[in-house]
Amino acid sequence: TLQFIHFSRLYLTCGNSENTLPKAAHLNGLCDVIIIDGGHSFQTASKDILNFRAWANPTNHLVIIDDVPANSGVSKAWDQAKKMGQIRELFQCVMEPSRGFAVGIYVGNKTTTH
C-alpha cells in the first residue's frame, strides 16, 4: 500500500475537513497532489479550497476537485476561486452530466504559476 511505501510522507486524517485540516497543520507537510472530495455546500468547498492552499508544494502540485461541474455548490466554489485568481484550472473532465472533476494549481504568492 502507499502507506507502506511512503510511511513518512502519507498521512490519513479522518473527519470533517473544516475541523481536521486546520488542526493537522503541525505535520508541516507539503502536498504534490491534493484531492478535494468533501462537503458539497459552497461554504464547505470554499473552505477546503482555501485551507488546502497552505499544504500545496510551492514548486509543483496539482489540485483535483471532485463533483465539478456536477454539484452546484462545489462548482460555484471552484469558479469563485478561479475568478479570484486563487486557482488556475488546467482541465475539466465531464463523464456525464452528473459526474466530473477538475484539475488545477494554486496561483499567487505561495506557488509557481507553471
N, C-alpha and C positions, 0 to 999 in steps of 0.2 A: 504494500500500500504506500501511498505518498507519505503518510506519517512515518513509516519505517525508513524510507529512503531519505527523507528530508526532515528528520526528527527535530532538528534545531531551528528549522525555518517555517514549520507548518503549525499553526495554532487554530484550534476549533473552539469557538465560544458560542454557546447556545443561549438563546433568549431574545427578548425584544431588543432590536438594534439601537433604539433610542436610548436604552439604558446600558447595554453591554458595550457598545462601541466606544463611547467616551471613557468608560471605566478600564478598558483594555489598553489605553494609551501608554501605560507603564511598560508595555512589552517592547516599545521602541523599534518596531519593525517597519520595514518598507515593503510595499507590495508591488510586484511586477504585473500581476493580474488581479483585478478587483471585480468580483461578481456581486451585483446588487440584485437581489431577488427576495424582497421582503414585503412589507405592507404595501397595499395598493392605493392608499389615500395619497392625495397630493402632498399633504403635510409630511407624512412619513417618508415618502420617496424623496422629497426635497431635503429632509434632514439626513437621510442616508447618503445622498449625493454630496452634500456639504461635509458631513463627518468623515467620509472616506477620503476626502481630498488630502488630509494630513498624513494618510498612510501611503500615498502614491510615491513610488520611486521617482525622484525628480528627473532622472535621465532616461528612463524607459519604463513605460507602463501602458496597460490597456484597462479601460473601464467597460465592463459588459453589464448591461441592464436588461433584465427580463421584462416582458409584458409591454414593450414598445413595438408597435403602436396600439396593441390590443386593449390596454387599460387606460381609460381617460385620465385618472389621477397620476399614474406613473408617466404617461406621455406628456402631460402638462408640466410636470416637474422637470423632465428631461428637456423639453422645449424651452422652458424658462432658463435652465442652466446654460443652454446654448445661446439664447438671446443675451444673457448677462455676460457672456464671454468666459464662463467657467469651464465649459466643455466644448471640445471640437469633435463633432461626430465624424467618424470615419466611414461607417456604413450602417444601414438598417437591413435586417433580414425579416421579411414578412412571409411566413409559411402558409398562412391562411388568414382571413380577416380577424380571427380572434386569437392568433398566436404569432409571436415575433419577438425580436430583441434588437438592441442597438449596441454598437461598439464605438467608443471614443477615447479621448485622452483629456486630462485636465490641462488647462492652459492658465498662464498667469505667472505670478511671482514664484511659485514653488516648482514648476515643471518646465521642461523644454517644450517647444512647440513643433517638434519634428519637421 
